[in-house]
């Protein structure tokens, strides 16, 4: 977390990770020179941010931007607890899909406000059990919404991602909101965020509604 450690320690971690990625890329050629900042924290002071940017430029790295933030990891424990309980799993899936699509709603709206169009969106998902299980339904929902899937380099080639942004602070903002902050435009710092406790609360509420409707 770049908000917690200094620039030199952050770069030491990045350098250590390169060793493994280089070995993999010899056997399975791919461009590993992308860096996505943990928690989307890109520097909470100007000096630190500038130091990291210079190091990335020297190493020919690109920042792996996110335009649609999700908290998909918050569904993992509840999914595991719901195994074998179809009604709970189905209810959790609806909450999961609603969470991701609501995050996309926000990013589309912000994209129009900041760039005047819907840019190529980059959706943040993690390798968690909930996402693994619900991914086919999510892909279907995204296709029904009119989306198709492109490579990461293709998505980053959208000119919007070349827009300068100068946000410095504690927030883990999506790229669109970093540009909005730079331009003095409004943004919602809580967009795309939830918590396991909130998901659990929403799940119990949904199950209660289902129970009352079935009486």
C-alpha positions in Angstrom: 0.0 0.0 0.0 1.8 3.1 -1.2 -0.2 5.2 1.3 1.5 3.2 4.1 5.1 2.6 2.9 7.7 4.9 1.4 8.5 5.1 -2.3 11.8 3.1 -2.0 10.1 0.2 -0.1 7.3 0.2 -2.7 9.8 -0.1 -5.6 11.7 -2.8 -3.8 8.5 -4.9 -3.7 7.9 -4.2 -7.4 11.5 -5.2 -8.3 11.2 -8.4 -6.3 8.0 -9.3 -8.2 9.7 -8.7 -11.5 12.0 -11.7 -11.0 9.2 -14.2 -11.0 7.3 -12.5 -13.9 10.4 -12.5 -16.0 10.8 -16.2 -15.6 7.2 -16.9 -16.5 7.4 -14.6 -19.6 10.3 -16.6 -21.0 8.1 -19.7 -21.1 4.8 -17.9 -21.9 5.6 -14.7 -23.7 3.5 -11.8 -22.5 4.1 -8.2 -21.6 4.4 -8.1 -17.8 5.2 -4.4 -17.7 2.0 -3.2 -16.1 1.5 -2.1 -12.5 -1.9 -1.8 -10.8 -1.5 0.0 -7.5 -2.9 -2.0 -4.5 -6.1 -0.4 -3.2 -5.7 2.0 -6.2 -3.5 4.1 -4.0 -1.1 6.0 -6.3 0.6 8.2 -3.8 -0.6 10.3 -0.9 2.0 13.1 -1.3 3.4 14.8 -4.4 7.0 13.7 -3.9 6.1 10.0 -3.5 3.9 10.1 -6.6 6.5 11.8 -8.7 9.2 9.3 -7.5 7.1 6.3 -8.5 6.1 7.7 -11.8 9.7 8.4 -12.8 10.7 4.8 -11.9 7.8 3.4 -13.9 8.7 5.5 -16.9 12.4 4.4 -16.7 11.3 0.7 -16.7 8.8 1.2 -19.6 5.9 0.3 -17.3 2.3 1.3 -17.9 -0.2 1.9 -15.1 -2.9 -0.7 -15.1 -5.8 1.7 -14.7 -9.2 0.8 -13.3 -12.4 2.6 -14.5 -14.9 0.4 -12.8 -14.1 -0.4 -9.1 -15.8 -3.3 -7.3 -15.5 -4.9 -3.9 -16.1 -8.4 -5.2 -13.9 -9.9 -2.5 -16.6 -8.9 0.1 -18.8 -11.7 -1.2 -16.3 -14.6 -0.8 -17.0 -15.6 2.8 -20.7 -15.4 2.5 -20.5 -17.5 -0.7 -18.6 -20.2 1.2 -21.1 -20.1 4.0 -23.9 -20.5 1.6 -22.7 -23.6 -0.1 -25.4 -26.2 -0.2 -28.1 -23.6 0.5 -29.5 -22.8 -3.0 -31.8 -20.0 -1.9 -29.0 -18.2 -0.1 -26.6 -18.7 -3.1 -29.2 -17.4 -5.6 -29.9 -14.3 -3.4 -26.2 -13.6 -3.0 -25.7 -13.9 -6.8 -28.3 -11.2 -7.3 -26.6 -9.0 -4.8 -23.2 -9.6 -6.5 -24.5 -8.8 -10.0 -26.3 -5.7 -8.7 -23.1 -4.5 -7.0 -21.0 -4.8 -10.2 -23.6 -3.3 -12.5 -24.3 -0.4 -10.1 -20.5 0.3 -10.2 -20.7 0.2 -14.0 -23.7 2.6 -13.9 -21.6 5.1 -12.0 -18.5 4.8 -14.3 -20.6 5.2 -17.4 -22.2 8.3 -16.0 -18.9 9.7 -14.8 -17.3 8.9 -18.2 -19.9 11.0 -19.9 -19.4 13.8 -17.5 -15.6 13.8 -17.6 -14.9 12.7 -21.2 -18.2 13.4 -23.0 -18.5 9.7 -24.0 -18.4 6.2 -22.6 -14.8 5.2 -22.7 -13.4 1.7 -23.0 -14.2 0.5 -19.4 -11.7 -1.5 -17.4 -13.5 -3.6 -14.8 -11.7 -4.6 -11.6 -12.3 -8.2 -10.6 -10.3 -10.4 -8.3 -9.6 -14.2 -8.4 -12.0 -14.9 -5.6 -14.5 -17.8 -5.2 -17.6 -15.6 -5.5 -16.4 -14.0 -8.8 -15.3 -17.4 -10.1 -18.8 -18.9 -9.4 -20.8 -15.9 -10.6 -18.6 -14.9 -13.6 -20.7 -16.7 -16.3 -23.8 -14.7 -15.1 -21.8 -11.5 -15.0 -20.5 -12.0 -18.5 -24.1 -12.7 -19.7 -25.3 -9.5 -18.0 -22.5 -7.4 -19.6 -23.2 -8.8 -23.0 -26.9 -8.1 -22.6 -25.9 -4.5 -21.8 -24.1 -4.2 -25.1 -20.6 -4.8 -24.0 -18.0 -6.9 -25.8 -14.6 -7.9 -24.5 -11.2 -6.6 -25.7 -7.6 -7.1 -24.7 -6.1 -5.1 -21.9 -3.7 -3.2 -24.3 -6.7 -2.4 -26.5 -8.6 -1.0 -23.6 -5.6 1.1 -22.5 -5.2 2.4 -26.0 -8.4 4.6 -25.5 -7.1 8.2 -25.7 -8.9 8.9 -22.4 -6.3 7.0 -20.5 -3.6 9.4 -21.7 -5.4 12.3 -19.9 -3.1 13.8 -17.3 -4.3 13.4 -13.7 -2.7 15.1 -10.7 -4.8 13.7 -7.8 -2.7 13.2 -4.7 -4.4 12.0 -1.5 -5.6 9.0 0.5 -8.4 7.9 -1.7 -8.3 4.8 -4.0 -10.0 6.4 -7.0 -10.8 5.0 -10.4 -9.0 6.7 -13.2 -12.1 8.6 -14.3 -12.4 10.1 -10.8 -8.7 10.9 -10.7 -9.2 13.1 -13.8 -12.4 14.5 -12.3 -10.5 15.5 -9.1 -7.8 17.1 -11.3 -10.4 19.1 -13.2 -12.4 20.1 -10.1 -15.4 18.0 -11.2 -17.6 16.2 -8.7 -17.1 12.5 -8.0 -18.2 9.9 -5.4 -15.3 8.5 -3.4 -17.5 5.6 -2.2 -18.5 4.4 -5.6 -17.9 0.7 -6.1 -17.3 0.1 -2.4 -19.1 -2.1 0.1 -18.0 -4.4 3.0 -18.6 -8.0 4.1 -20.9 -6.7 6.9 -23.0 -4.7 4.5 -23.3 -7.6 2.0 -24.4 -9.8 4.9 -27.0 -7.2 6.0 -28.3 -6.9 2.4 -28.4 -10.7 2.1 -30.4 -11.2 5.2 -32.8 -8.4 4.2 -33.3 -10.0 0.8 -33.9 -13.5 2.3 -36.4 -11.9 4.7 -38.3 -10.4 1.8 -38.4 -13.7 0.0 -39.7 -15.4 3.1 -42.5 -12.9 3.5 -43.5 -13.1 -0.1 -43.7 -16.9 0.1 -46.2 -16.9 3.0 
